């Protein structure tokens, strides 16, 4: 990737980031706009319901004729794809997510599990994921594991390479790169290391093994984030991106916690205590996320201290989420197929129903977005469908408030 090509993309991005429309989004639509929400957005202003629609980086790499594998292994390609995706989203999709001057390094869904021997698999067409062969089958495998090595473990050589090269590429521009963070919950990492079915069996038949594994992974996550803070020259509870008084709380991707994959009893007895421990180590969580149905777990999840944003996925009951988490921010997510296949009247009805339910149940701060937006038809058709959904959703929000 030529430096002058990168320079042009950065200049275009910065011009849009400084535009009046983006400044309005940053200061009139969002509070604490650098708080890590979905790639550093923030929380909505009271009374504002932002509409968000962010295509996957893999979708944009394919749209640009680039390899997805190269996007996640070559820092210059990553920067071009990330910034181009954001430019096109801002100018063509026109959702309510602002352009920030700090953005994350995302190295794939297998980043955390790679510390413990799981192999990340790359594809030219799809997001990287993990090899499906379990690396932990019992206590003997667990006993050989060590806490993450921040410099040499797993994908850390790649993480350091990305951070260093990206920081050099944006030096002097006002853009800031954030170092790769630990985003998966201990239970999510455990499902990768063991396999979903073997772990489910272990929760029932070998609860002590499951407890030891989850406890080790909880300590590993805490260890990593503390090592990361030290590397960045911050205390373990450093002032985070939200500004003074905003601790550097972690995000928490917990998709494997859902019904029927996991019983509410197993969640409460075996998983929740460690999620509380993890949150307590960093004064809470910025974001608790599961795409699956967590309706029966909502009261238990609420016991985790100081959650800033709760994700309400397509299969979770919005009303129940608003009842329990209505005093914080809700990230309300609809199914991606609502974008690609639902007729206009169905989009309007769905979004209006979400707004009316949240207001009726007392939710004060929430946004609405579709789930993972991957390539569905052609890039042109996909982009048109996403822009159409944003337009219809925004109209539905305005209609519900009228």
Secondary structure as GFF3:
##gff-version 3
##sequence-region A 1 402
A	DSSP	alpha_helix	3	17	.	.	.	ID=ss1
A	DSSP	alpha_helix	20	24	.	.	.	ID=ss2
A	DSSP	pi_helix	25	29	.	.	.	ID=ss3
A	DSSP	beta_strand	30	31	.	.	.	ID=ss4
A	DSSP	beta_strand	43	44	.	.	.	ID=ss5
A	DSSP	beta_strand	51	52	.	.	.	ID=ss6
A	DSSP	alpha_helix	57	63	.	.	.	ID=ss7
A	DSSP	alpha_helix	68	71	.	.	.	ID=ss8
A	DSSP	alpha_helix	75	88	.	.	.	ID=ss9
A	DSSP	pi_helix	89	93	.	.	.	ID=ss10
A	DSSP	beta_strand	102	104	.	.	.	ID=ss11
A	DSSP	three_ten_helix	113	116	.	.	.	ID=ss12
A	DSSP	beta_strand	120	121	.	.	.	ID=ss13
A	DSSP	beta_strand	129	130	.	.	.	ID=ss14
A	DSSP	alpha_helix	139	143	.	.	.	ID=ss15
A	DSSP	alpha_helix	156	169	.	.	.	ID=ss16
A	DSSP	beta_strand	176	178	.	.	.	ID=ss17
A	DSSP	alpha_helix	186	194	.	.	.	ID=ss18
A	DSSP	alpha_helix	196	205	.	.	.	ID=ss19
A	DSSP	alpha_helix	207	231	.	.	.	ID=ss20
A	DSSP	beta_strand	250	253	.	.	.	ID=ss21
A	DSSP	alpha_helix	264	266	.	.	.	ID=ss22
A	DSSP	pi_helix	267	271	.	.	.	ID=ss23
A	DSSP	alpha_helix	272	281	.	.	.	ID=ss24
A	DSSP	beta_strand	285	289	.	.	.	ID=ss25
A	DSSP	three_ten_helix	295	297	.	.	.	ID=ss26
A	DSSP	alpha_helix	298	301	.	.	.	ID=ss27
A	DSSP	beta_strand	307	312	.	.	.	ID=ss28
A	DSSP	alpha_helix	318	325	.	.	.	ID=ss29
A	DSSP	beta_strand	329	334	.	.	.	ID=ss30
A	DSSP	alpha_helix	337	340	.	.	.	ID=ss31
A	DSSP	alpha_helix	344	360	.	.	.	ID=ss32
A	DSSP	beta_strand	365	370	.	.	.	ID=ss33
A	DSSP	alpha_helix	379	401	.	.	.	ID=ss34
###
